[in-house]
Amino acid sequence: MSDNKPKRMKDSHSKTSTDNKDNIKKNNMNSANSKPNTSSKKRKKSNHKKLKIFFIIVAIILIIFLGIFMYRFSKNGFSMQGFLSTLFGQNEETLANLDNLDFLLIGESGNMTDSIMACRYDPKTQKAYMLSIPRDTFIGNSEANATTSDKINCVYNIKKDPMNTVKAVNKVTGLNLKYYVFVDTKALTEIVDAIGGVEFDVPIDMEYDDTSKDNTLHINLKKGTQKIDGNKAEQLLRFRHNNDGSSYPKEYGDNDLGRMHTQRDFIKATLNQTIRANNIFKLNELLDIVNKHVKTNLSVSLIKDYIPYAVNFDTENLQSDMLPNESKKINEIWFVKVIDSEAEKLVNDMFFGGTKDTSNSEKYITVELLNGTGDSEKLEPALKALENNGFDVVKVGNTTAQKTSSITNRTKQEDDTISKVKSLLNIKSKTTTGKNNVDADLTIILGKDYK
């Protein structure tokens, strides 16, 4: 018995020792495992703190920007105009520095410029002007040699360049338009559909069927106020006369003149019904239509300057008219001839408030000025002399050296005009005639004799 007892105690001690070692090992392992957990918690806490600081900084920046925006918004006025002005970075001085926006609106249908309108928008007075130019207006240099290509609506087809039409309009009106908005008539019909149609008073019953080979135009509209959709809009805008030859009443303006009258009225109605608050949600759709069917040399940066003010435009402030004219048969072809004295007065009243000095006929004459002196510094004085005396210098450049200066009269300008140019530039040489192929009435080459 004595031999076994100590043995059991030893075994018990051994077991206790082993258990203690296991517990110590487990505690050590737990202790070791607890260190990474603490570190992870610290990292999470640190990241959370950084994220919180980041959001606080962003919130402060947004509050600052919102404060600045609201301050400018209040300065610009709490309105749609004020909101857009603030959004585009404009201030109360922007409007004061804006000029009138002048451009030529050209409507194309079947590769022909059927609608030609000189337009002006005055953002300060919120007034706009629209002057129709008859598509059959004679722009040729010689009635004896007149052909159908001497009609203003044929100018675009020469080079498919809207600027050619702009220059032709400037010549017959005395305006100095630099911009164009070239619109396929599909744009207007799609816009009409996009805004849900246009309420319009159709002036007469219209019934016409195209009897040409394509037979693509069918017009059937009844007189009276009605909702015009895109399809009806095309019929309305293209109508000139009925199948039986009858047209608009004479006091309204028959055939093409009546069509231009209707076009102006319908554009006015469409603008009036497009510029509405509920159409703001259709802005993307309308912009897609414009992008697809409209060409212009107006820059986006220029257009956006006028947008905030255009949203307040009231079409009651839109004055529209047609260039005074008379029909005339020239070389067995019917043309429209501008009545110069009446046209000059109307353009002066509409676009210049009756203040333009119309006594200087050189305001209508375009000049190509080329430097053949071999001295670049001599060009500027000649340019200023011409512009200060009312000539429209449309092209400036260099050419090969010339001994003497010369003038080429391309559009049969009067002797008094040529004499004035010679006097201004001290040119002694004779004037020659030349082809009208450079989009200018006169080509002036400064030679080495120019001082």
C-alpha positions, 0 to 999 in steps of 0.5 A: 500500500505504501508503495502505491500511495506515493505513486498516485500522488505523483500521478496526480501532481503530474496531471495537475502540472500538465493541466496547468501547462495546457491552461498557460498555453491556452491563455498565451494563445488567447493573449496572442489572439487578442492583440490583432483584434485590438489593432483591427478595432483601432484601425477601424476606429481611425478610418471611421474618424477620417471618413467622418472628417472627409464628409464634414469637409465636403459638407462645408465646401457644399455649404460654401458653394450653396451660399455663394450660389444663393447669394448670386441667385438673389442678386440675379433675381429669384426666377428662372432667368436668375437661376439660369444666369447664376448657373451659367456664371453670369451676374447683373452686369452680363445683360448690360454688356450683351449686344443684339443677337442678329442672324439669318434664319434659313428654312430648307425643304427639298434642297431649296431655301424656301424660308429666309428671314433676317432676325434680331433678338434684343435681350435688354428690351425683350423685343425681337424682329423677323423680316421675311425675304421672298425666295424669288428675290432678284439678286442678279447683276444684269436683267438682260441675262437673268436666269432662274439662278438669279433668285435668292433661294438658289444661292445656297445650292451653288456651294451648299454654304449658308454664308452665301445666302447671308451675303446675298441678304446683306446685299439686298437689305443693307444689314451686316449679318454674320450668323446663320441658323440653317433649319431643315423643316423636319426640325419644326415638325418634330418640335411641334410633335414633341410639345404635343401640337400647336394651337393655330388659326388656319387662315383659309381652307387648304387643299392641294395635291402634288401632281409631280412625279414624286407626288409626295405632298398632299395638303388638306386643312380646314380653316379655323383654330385647331391643334396642328401636329407635325404632319399638318405643320408641314402642310401648312408651311408648304401651302401656296395655292389650292388645286383650283389655283385659288390662294390667300386673299390679296390683303393677306398676300397670295401664293409665296407672300401668303405662305411667308405670312403664315410661316411667320405667324406659325413660328410665332405660335410655336415659340409661344407654346414651346417657351413654357415651364412644363416643356423644361422636362422635354429639353433633352428631346428638343435639343436632340431635334435641334442637334439633328436638323439644325446647322449654325455658326453660332458658338455654344458659348455665345448662345448660352449668354442669351438663354437666361433672358430668352426664357422670359421672351414674350412673343407679343414683342415679336415684330414681323414683316416682309421686305417690300417688293413687287413682282416683275417678269424679267427675261420671261421669268417671274422675279420679286424685285425689292422696292429699295426706298421702302425696304431701306426705311423698313430695315432702318425702322426694324433693325436700327430704330430709325437711326441709321444713316442711309445716305451713304450707299457704300454701306451696301458695297462689299470689298476684297482687299489684297496687299501687293505692296510687299509691306505688311504695314500698309494694309491696315491704313487702307482697311480702316479708310474703307471701313470708316467710309462705310465699305464692308471689307469681307476679305483681306489678304496678300497677293504677289507684288504689283507695281501699281494698285488696281480696282476690279469692278465685279458687279457694275458699281457706279462711277461715283463709287469707284471715284470715291475709292480712288480718292480714299486710297489715292489710286490713279490706275484705271478700273477693270471689270471682272467676273463676280466670282469672289463674293465681293463687289470690288477687288482692290489690290494695293500696289507698290505705288500705294502710299 
